[in-house]
């Protein structure tokens, strides 16, 4: 499946101040889909350059999510997002 997700990284301008979580030496796969049946998923540049935030937006349905980074091994490495047009209340 081709992902419609676009990734922007916004630099926070500083280096991490804390040690990485040793439970996630290869990063974290973030599931922000809340169990939705229709999703998009994409890999993220890992690790991030330093502290900042990834803004991930779907070019089809407009769904978006923000993920903080610290420039460490425990940064997010992928994200799954629910399709906003398919979510029903």
C-alpha positions in Angstrom: 0.0 0.0 0.0 1.3 3.5 -0.9 1.1 5.9 2.0 -0.6 9.2 1.6 1.1 10.5 4.7 3.5 13.4 4.5 6.1 14.0 7.1 7.4 17.4 8.4 10.0 17.7 11.1 10.2 20.9 13.2 13.5 21.4 14.9 13.2 22.3 18.6 16.7 23.7 18.4 18.3 21.8 21.3 19.9 18.4 22.2 18.3 15.8 24.5 18.8 16.3 28.2 17.7 12.8 29.4 19.0 9.4 28.6 17.0 7.2 26.2 14.6 4.6 27.5 16.5 1.3 27.4 13.2 -0.6 26.8 13.1 0.9 23.2 16.7 0.6 21.8 15.4 0.5 18.2 12.6 3.1 18.5 8.9 3.1 19.0 6.2 2.1 16.5 3.3 4.6 17.3 -0.3 3.4 16.7 -2.5 6.5 16.6 -5.3 4.7 14.8 -7.3 3.8 17.9 -8.1 0.5 16.3 -9.6 1.9 13.1 -10.2 -0.6 10.2 -8.8 1.8 7.6 -5.3 3.3 8.3 -2.2 4.6 6.7 1.3 3.8 8.1 4.7 5.3 7.3 8.2 5.0 8.6 9.8 8.1 10.1 13.4 9.2 9.8 15.0 7.5 12.9 16.4 8.8 15.1 15.4 12.4 14.6 18.2 14.9 14.4 17.5 16.2 17.9 14.6 17.5 20.0 11.6 18.5 17.9 8.3 17.3 16.6 7.2 15.3 13.5 3.9 16.5 12.0 2.4 13.7 9.9 -0.6 14.6 7.7 -2.6 12.6 5.2 -2.9 14.3 1.8 -6.1 12.4 1.1 -8.3 12.7 4.2 -6.6 15.4 6.2 -5.9 13.4 9.3 -2.8 14.6 11.3 -0.8 13.7 14.3 2.2 15.2 16.1 5.0 13.1 17.6 7.7 14.6 19.7 11.4 13.6 19.2 14.5 13.8 21.3 17.2 12.7 18.8 17.6 9.5 20.7 17.3 5.7 19.9 13.9 5.6 21.6 12.3 8.2 19.2 9.3 7.2 17.1 10.3 5.1 14.1 6.9 4.7 12.5 3.3 5.9 12.9 -0.1 4.4 12.0 -3.0 6.9 11.5 -6.7 6.3 11.2 -8.4 7.4 8.0 -10.4 10.5 9.0 -12.9 10.0 6.2 -13.6 6.4 7.3 -14.0 7.1 11.1 -17.6 7.1 12.2 -18.9 8.5 15.5 
